[in-house]
């Protein structure tokens, strides 16, 4: 729940009155289910295409959160980890929530990484 509230605040980026009428949408590879991502990650052919595409989207999401979430200094959440480490962590996150869209798993992973100082 906390991650969802954080996401809404991040995406809206302004006061409730000013943004209440403004719609927003998640687009791209983050909209597929975690089940699709996990299955693609475990398939030798799909791993090089679909899973990498979704992983790249996830890295972009994390980068955008870092850029949008900074106040006086840049955030570096996930910056100390390799792409392979982030992929493995996202697969693990998605294993626990197969019906959720990938963006929710990425947002949850972001919160865990931030809490651990990674």
C-alpha positions as CSV (number, residue, x, y, z in Angstrom):
1,X,0.0,0.0,0.0
2,X,2.8,2.4,0.9
3,X,4.5,1.7,-2.5
4,X,1.2,2.5,-4.3
5,X,0.8,5.7,-2.5
6,X,4.4,6.7,-3.2
7,X,3.9,5.9,-6.8
8,X,0.8,8.0,-7.1
9,X,2.5,10.9,-5.4
10,X,5.5,10.5,-7.8
11,X,3.5,10.3,-10.9
12,X,1.2,13.1,-10.1
13,X,3.9,15.4,-8.8
14,X,1.6,18.2,-7.7
15,X,-1.1,19.0,-5.1
16,X,-4.3,17.0,-5.1
17,X,-6.5,19.9,-6.3
18,X,-4.3,20.6,-9.3
19,X,-3.9,17.0,-10.3
20,X,-7.2,15.4,-9.4
21,X,-8.4,15.8,-13.0
22,X,-5.2,14.8,-14.7
23,X,-5.2,11.2,-15.9
24,X,-2.0,9.2,-16.0
25,X,-1.1,5.9,-17.6
26,X,1.6,3.3,-17.4
27,X,2.7,2.4,-20.9
28,X,5.2,-0.1,-22.4
29,X,6.6,-3.3,-21.2
30,X,5.8,-2.6,-17.5
31,X,2.1,-3.4,-18.2
32,X,2.7,-7.1,-18.8
33,X,2.0,-9.4,-16.0
34,X,4.8,-10.7,-13.7
35,X,3.9,-14.2,-14.9
36,X,4.8,-13.3,-18.5
37,X,8.1,-11.7,-17.3
38,X,9.1,-14.7,-15.1
39,X,8.2,-17.2,-17.9
40,X,10.2,-15.2,-20.4
41,X,13.2,-15.0,-18.0
42,X,13.3,-18.8,-17.8
43,X,12.9,-19.5,-21.5
44,X,16.3,-19.5,-23.4
45,X,14.8,-17.8,-26.5
46,X,12.4,-15.4,-24.9
47,X,15.1,-14.3,-22.3
48,X,17.1,-12.6,-25.0
49,X,14.2,-10.8,-26.4
50,X,11.1,-10.3,-24.2
51,X,12.8,-10.5,-20.8
52,X,15.5,-8.1,-21.8
53,X,13.0,-5.7,-23.1
54,X,11.0,-5.8,-19.8
55,X,14.2,-5.5,-17.8
56,X,15.3,-2.5,-19.7
57,X,11.9,-0.9,-19.1
58,X,12.3,-1.7,-15.4
59,X,15.7,0.0,-15.3
60,X,14.2,3.0,-17.0
61,X,11.5,3.1,-14.4
62,X,14.1,3.0,-11.6
63,X,16.1,5.7,-13.3
64,X,13.0,7.9,-13.6
65,X,12.1,7.4,-10.0
66,X,15.7,8.4,-9.0
67,X,15.4,11.6,-11.2
68,X,11.9,12.5,-10.1
69,X,12.4,11.7,-6.5
70,X,15.4,13.8,-5.7
71,X,15.2,17.1,-3.9
72,X,18.6,18.5,-3.4
73,X,20.8,15.6,-4.6
74,X,20.3,12.8,-7.0
75,X,19.0,9.5,-5.8
76,X,21.1,6.4,-6.7
77,X,18.7,3.6,-5.9
78,X,19.8,0.5,-7.8
79,X,22.9,2.2,-9.1
80,X,25.3,0.0,-7.2
81,X,23.8,-3.2,-8.7
82,X,24.5,-4.9,-12.0
83,X,21.8,-5.3,-14.6
84,X,21.9,-9.1,-13.9
85,X,21.4,-8.5,-10.2
86,X,18.5,-6.2,-10.8
87,X,17.0,-8.8,-13.2
88,X,17.3,-11.6,-10.6
89,X,15.7,-9.4,-7.9
90,X,12.8,-8.5,-10.2
91,X,12.2,-12.2,-11.1
92,X,12.1,-13.0,-7.4
93,X,9.7,-10.1,-6.8
94,X,7.5,-11.2,-9.7
95,X,7.5,-14.8,-8.5
96,X,5.6,-13.7,-5.4
97,X,2.9,-11.8,-7.5
98,X,2.4,-13.5,-10.9
99,X,-0.9,-11.7,-11.7
100,X,0.3,-8.2,-11.0
101,X,1.7,-6.0,-13.7
102,X,5.5,-5.7,-13.8
103,X,5.4,-2.0,-12.9
104,X,3.9,-2.8,-9.4
105,X,6.7,-5.3,-8.8
106,X,9.3,-2.8,-9.9
107,X,7.9,-0.2,-7.6
108,X,7.9,-2.6,-4.7
109,X,11.5,-3.6,-5.6
110,X,12.5,0.1,-5.7
111,X,11.1,0.6,-2.2
112,X,13.1,-2.4,-0.8
113,X,16.3,-1.2,-2.5
114,X,15.8,2.3,-1.2
115,X,15.2,1.0,2.3
116,X,18.4,-1.1,2.2
117,X,20.5,1.8,0.8
118,X,21.1,0.0,-2.4
